[in-house]
Amino acid sequence: MSASVRRRRGSEPPQQPETASDTDFASAGECEEQPSSSSLPPAAHSKGDNKASKIKKRLKFGILLIGALFAIVSAGHLWIIGLVLLVQVAMFRELVNVRYSTRRFKDVPLFRTSQWGWFWTCLTYSYGNSFLAPHRRSLLTSRLLLAVLPYVELVTLLMYSVMLMLTVLTLKQGYYKYQVGQLAWTIAIIVITVVQVHSFTSNVLNGIFWFLFPVSLVVCNDSMAYFCGMAFGRKFIRRQFLGELSPNKTWEGFILGGLCTVIFAFLTPAYYARLPFLVCPPEELSLTGFLFGNAPLALTCSIPKVFSTLITVSPPLWPSIFGDAPTLTMHPIQVHALALGLFASVVAPFGGFFASGIKRAYKLDDFASIIPGHGGVFDRVDCQLIMGLATQTYHATFIGPAAILSVSGLYSLVLALSADDQLELYNKLGANLREHRLIR
């Protein structure tokens, strides 16, 4: 009798669907009933490959990615911002699909619409806010954008209000916990793909160097950690680095990759100073400038002092018995680059480890298979996000806005003033120049 009762109880369906765990399991029926070609877990890209095949594939498509990046960089600042936007959309799609592939969604109204609505609301505010400051607004040449920009906060408030009402109105009895869980997951993804990446616009507008250099640091660290791990992994330190979270990572790869990155960070910034279009902030943003005579590669300015001046440093506690302390002459940017290189070596890799945690939680090999040998877009840029945020914060703290001011930029700001304000500025500037006997 008791066995019969147990069988009957085990066959009864749960009365409250929302009481089931929202993250830890889905019934086999749910996983099998809801296949979606756009959201199926991506196939492993390298499980059947040997080491040589993996290296060859990774190198081949890595070189293609770097070539595409250089082509976009040569097209100018606005094209780079466009690339960042496309990467954000691709990342959001991949991360949304992580849970979309293992949950019942047909019975949830406007399931996809609400997720993408929240994303575009935050994205609109992010990019609009990036150009609200006068010195950023002066870079825009589109009359439509200049006309809409003052209302961007009002527009995003309306979008936010619509999404809030839509989210509440689509809550369905029996699915409350599931829908709230999906909303929390969507907000977490927005933090990853929008909040962190907001800093990239500032980096690009500060000068392409502040976008390209941190990207190159992460690429260097990722590549050297990979190859050093392949060559020396577990030969000196047999203890696992992160256990099952990322079983292929090794202490040798992490340490040697970090050392190579710091050396790379110190040596390369001096070469950027020889290319003014990389270190100069843009004078205007145009999609077609590289076609019609206003080529980004021809951009020039007074090279910021952080790139042009030389400083001499020596060890602070050099013993006198060894004679005079050795000195080293370098550009200030090389000192700043060491700090960024250290961050790229120690902290940025944890962006990738965090992504590995998500994949382990949902039993994925990669977030997608769009890039052979590398996986999805988020697989490729997971470490870049925190690195971009760190670069923007470091620039704002230690280098400051004075480094990005130019005569042409200031002139554009002056033209935005009223005639009376321009005249007042002219008189004050003239008085200051006469006081310093620069004019009579």
PEFEN-V101112 format. One record per residue. N is the residue number from 0. RES is the residue in one small letter. OMEGA is omega in whole degrees, -180 to 180 (* if undefined). D_FIRST is the distance of its C-alpha to the first C-alpha in Angstrom with 1 decimal. Layout:
[[N:RES:OMEGA:D_FIRST] [N:RES:OMEGA:D_FIRST]]
This chain:
[[0:m:-178:0.0] [1:s:178:3.8] [2:a:178:5.4] [3:s:179:5.1] [4:v:180:6.2] [5:r:180:8.6] [6:r:-179:9.9] [7:r:-180:10.6] [8:r:-180:12.3] [9:g:-178:14.2] [10:s:-178:15.5] [11:e:179:16.9] [12:p:178:20.6] [13:p:-177:22.2] [14:q:-177:23.9] [15:q:-177:27.0] [16:p:-175:28.6] [17:e:-180:31.2] [18:t:178:28.8] [19:a:179:28.3] [20:s:-176:30.8] [21:d:-173:34.1] [22:t:-169:35.5] [23:d:-179:33.1] [24:f:168:31.0] [25:a:-178:30.7] [26:s:180:28.0] [27:a:179:28.9] [28:g:-180:29.2] [29:e:-178:31.8] [30:c:-175:33.8] [31:e:-176:33.9] [32:e:-169:34.4] [33:q:179:37.4] [34:p:179:39.9] [35:s:-177:43.4] [36:s:-179:46.5] [37:s:-173:48.1] [38:s:177:45.3] [39:l:178:43.6] [40:p:-177:43.6] [41:p:178:47.0] [42:a:178:47.3] [43:a:-176:48.5] [44:h:-173:52.2] [45:s:-173:52.9] [46:k:-177:49.9] [47:g:-177:51.6] [48:d:171:55.1] [49:n:-175:56.9] [50:k:-178:58.9] [51:a:180:62.2] [52:s:179:60.7] [53:k:180:59.0] [54:i:-179:62.3] [55:k:-180:64.3] [56:k:-179:62.0] [57:r:179:61.8] [58:l:-177:65.6] [59:k:-177:66.4] [60:f:173:64.4] [61:g:178:65.3] [62:i:177:68.9] [63:l:179:68.4] [64:l:180:66.6] [65:i:177:69.5] [66:g:178:72.1] [67:a:179:70.4] [68:l:180:70.4] [69:f:178:74.1] [70:a:180:74.9] [71:i:178:73.2] [72:v:-180:74.9] [73:s:179:78.3] [74:a:174:77.7] [75:g:-173:77.6] [76:h:-177:75.7] [77:l:177:74.2] [78:w:178:72.8] [79:i:177:71.1] [80:i:176:69.5] [81:g:177:68.4] [82:l:179:66.8] [83:v:178:64.9] [84:l:179:63.7] [85:l:178:62.4] [86:v:178:60.6] [87:q:180:59.0] [88:v:-180:57.7] [89:a:179:56.4] [90:m:-179:54.7] [91:f:180:53.0] [92:r:-179:51.7] [93:e:-177:50.3] [94:l:175:48.6] [95:v:-178:47.1] [96:n:-180:45.7] [97:v:180:43.9] [98:r:179:41.1] [99:y:-176:41.9] [100:s:-175:40.7] [101:t:-179:37.1] [102:r:175:36.3] [103:r:-177:35.7] [104:f:-175:39.0] [105:k:-178:39.5] [106:d:-180:37.9] [107:v:-176:40.1] [108:p:176:43.5] [109:l:-176:46.6] [110:f:-179:44.7] [111:r:-176:47.6] [112:t:-178:50.4] [113:s:180:49.4] [114:q:-180:49.3] [115:w:177:52.6] [116:g:177:54.1] [117:w:-180:53.6] [118:f:-178:55.0] [119:w:175:58.2] [120:t:-180:58.7] [121:c:-180:58.8] [122:l:178:60.8] [123:t:179:63.4] [124:y:-178:63.9] [125:s:-177:64.1] [126:y:177:66.9] [127:g:180:68.7] [128:n:-180:68.8] [129:s:-176:70.2] [130:f:-180:73.4] [131:l:-180:73.9] [132:a:-176:76.4] [133:p:-177:80.0] [134:h:175:80.7] [135:r:179:77.6] [136:r:-178:78.4] [137:s:180:81.9] [138:l:-176:80.4] [139:l:179:79.1] [140:t:-179:81.4] [141:s:179:79.3] [142:r:180:80.6] [143:l:180:77.2] [144:l:179:75.3] [145:l:179:78.0] [146:a:-176:77.7] [147:v:-172:73.9] [148:l:180:73.6] [149:p:-177:74.6] [150:y:-174:71.7] [151:v:179:69.0] [152:e:176:67.3] [153:l:180:67.3] [154:v:-179:65.9] [155:t:174:63.0] [156:l:178:62.4] [157:l:178:62.0] [158:m:179:59.7] [159:y:-180:57.6] [160:s:179:57.4] [161:v:-179:56.3] [162:m:178:53.6] [163:l:180:52.3] [164:m:-180:52.1] [165:l:-180:50.6] [166:t:-180:47.9] [167:v:-176:46.9] [168:l:-179:47.1] [169:t:175:44.8] [170:l:-174:41.9] [171:k:-179:38.9] [172:q:-177:35.9] [173:g:-179:32.8] [174:y:-176:35.1] [175:y:-177:37.0] [176:k:179:35.9] [177:y:-178:36.5] [178:q:178:39.9] [179:v:176:41.0] [180:g:177:40.0] [181:q:178:42.0] [182:l:178:44.9] [183:a:177:44.8] [184:w:179:44.8] [185:t:179:47.8] [186:i:178:49.7] [187:a:179:49.2] [188:i:179:50.5] [189:i:176:53.5] [190:v:-179:54.3] [191:i:-169:54.4] [192:t:-178:56.2] [193:v:-175:58.5] [194:v:179:59.1] [195:q:-172:59.8] [196:v:176:61.8] [197:h:-178:64.0] [198:s:-176:66.2] [199:f:178:67.1] [200:t:177:69.3] [201:s:179:71.3] [202:n:-180:71.6] [203:v:-177:73.0] [204:l:173:75.5] [205:n:-176:76.7] [206:g:-176:77.7] [207:i:178:76.0] [208:f:-174:76.3] [209:w:170:73.7] [210:f:-172:71.2] [211:l:-176:72.1] [212:f:177:72.6] [213:p:175:69.2] [214:v:-179:67.6] [215:s:178:69.7] [216:l:-180:68.6] [217:v:178:64.9] [218:v:179:65.6] [219:c:-178:67.6] [220:n:-179:64.9] [221:d:-178:62.1] [222:s:-177:64.3] [223:m:176:65.6] [224:a:180:62.2] [225:y:-176:60.9] [226:f:177:63.7] [227:c:177:64.1] [228:g:178:60.4] [229:m:-175:60.7] [230:a:-172:63.8] [231:f:-174:63.1] [232:g:177:59.3] [233:r:175:57.9] [234:k:180:61.1] [235:f:179:62.2] [236:i:-175:59.0] [237:r:180:55.9] [238:r:180:53.6] [239:q:-177:51.6] [240:f:-179:53.1] [241:l:179:50.1] [242:g:-177:47.3] [243:e:179:44.7] [244:l:178:46.0] [245:s:-170:49.0] [246:p:-179:49.0] [247:n:179:52.3] [248:k:-179:54.3] [249:t:176:56.3] [250:w:180:58.5] [251:e:179:61.5] [252:g:-179:61.1] [253:f:-176:60.6] [254:i:-177:63.6] [255:l:176:66.0] [256:g:177:65.1] [257:g:179:65.9] [258:l:178:69.2] [259:c:-179:70.3] [260:t:179:69.4] [261:v:177:71.5] [262:i:178:74.5] [263:f:-179:74.1] [264:a:-178:74.0] [265:f:-172:77.2] [266:l:-169:79.2] [267:t:-175:78.5] [268:p:-179:79.4] [269:a:-180:83.1] [270:y:177:83.0] [271:y:-177:81.4] [272:a:179:84.5] [273:r:-178:86.6] [274:l:-174:84.8] [275:p:-177:85.5] [276:f:178:83.2] [277:l:-175:80.3] [278:v:-180:81.3] [279:c:173:83.0] [280:p:-178:81.0] [281:p:175:81.2] [282:e:173:84.0] [283:e:179:82.1] [284:l:-177:78.9] [285:s:178:79.4] [286:l:-173:77.5] [287:t:-178:80.6] [288:g:-178:82.9] [289:f:179:82.6] [290:l:-170:84.0] [291:f:167:86.9] [292:g:179:88.9] [293:n:-172:86.8] [294:a:177:85.1] [295:p:-180:82.7] [296:l:179:84.1] [297:a:-179:87.5] [298:l:177:86.2] [299:t:177:88.4] [300:c:170:88.8] [301:s:-173:90.1] [302:i:179:87.8] [303:p:-175:85.8] [304:k:-179:87.1] [305:v:178:83.8] [306:f:-169:84.5] [307:s:-177:88.3] [308:t:179:89.4] [309:l:176:89.5] [310:i:178:88.6] [311:t:-179:89.3] [312:v:177:86.7] [313:s:180:87.0] [314:p:-175:84.8] [315:p:-176:84.9] [316:l:-178:85.1] [317:w:-180:87.3] [318:p:-177:89.0] [319:s:-179:92.8] [320:i:179:93.5] [321:f:179:92.3] [322:g:-180:94.9] [323:d:180:94.4] [324:a:176:90.8] [325:p:-180:90.0] [326:t:179:89.6] [327:l:179:87.6] [328:t:-177:88.7] [329:m:173:86.0] [330:h:177:85.0] [331:p:-178:83.0] [332:i:180:80.3] [333:q:175:79.6] [334:v:177:78.7] [335:h:-179:76.3] [336:a:177:75.0] [337:l:179:74.1] [338:a:179:71.9] [339:l:178:70.2] [340:g:177:69.8] [341:l:178:68.2] [342:f:180:65.7] [343:a:-178:65.0] [344:s:-172:64.4] [345:v:-172:62.2] [346:v:-174:60.4] [347:a:179:60.4] [348:p:-180:58.2] [349:f:170:55.4] [350:g:175:55.3] [351:g:179:54.3] [352:f:176:51.8] [353:f:177:50.2] [354:a:177:50.0] [355:s:178:48.3] [356:g:178:45.7] [357:i:-179:44.9] [358:k:178:44.7] [359:r:-178:42.4] [360:a:-177:40.1] [361:y:174:39.8] [362:k:177:40.2] [363:l:172:43.6] [364:d:178:46.5] [365:d:178:49.1] [366:f:176:49.2] [367:a:179:50.9] [368:s:-175:53.0] [369:i:-179:56.1] [370:i:-179:58.3] [371:p:-180:58.0] [372:g:-177:57.8] [373:h:-179:57.1] [374:g:-179:54.1] [375:g:180:54.2] [376:v:-180:56.8] [377:f:174:54.7] [378:d:-175:54.4] [379:r:-173:58.2] [380:v:-175:59.1] [381:d:179:56.3] [382:c:-176:58.8] [383:q:-171:61.6] [384:l:180:60.2] [385:i:179:60.5] [386:m:177:63.8] [387:g:178:65.3] [388:l:179:64.3] [389:a:-180:65.8] [390:t:180:69.0] [391:q:179:69.5] [392:t:179:68.9] [393:y:180:71.2] [394:h:-179:73.9] [395:a:-176:73.8] [396:t:-170:74.0] [397:f:-178:76.5] [398:i:169:78.5] [399:g:-177:78.5] [400:p:-179:79.7] [401:a:-178:83.3] [402:a:-175:82.6] [403:i:178:81.8] [404:l:177:84.7] [405:s:-180:87.4] [406:v:-179:90.7] [407:s:179:89.4] [408:g:178:86.2] [409:l:179:88.1] [410:y:178:90.5] [411:s:178:87.7] [412:l:180:86.5] [413:v:180:90.1] [414:l:179:90.4] [415:a:178:87.3] [416:l:175:89.2] [417:s:-178:91.4] [418:a:180:95.2] [419:d:179:95.9] [420:d:177:93.3] [421:q:180:94.8] [422:l:178:98.3] [423:e:178:97.1] [424:l:179:95.5] [425:y:-179:98.7] [426:n:-179:100.8] [427:k:179:98.6] [428:l:178:98.3] [429:g:179:102.1] [430:a:179:102.8] [431:n:179:100.5] [432:l:178:102.3] [433:r:179:105.7] [434:e:179:104.7] [435:h:176:103.9] [436:r:176:107.2] [437:l:172:105.4] [438:i:178:107.2] [439:r:*:110.3]]
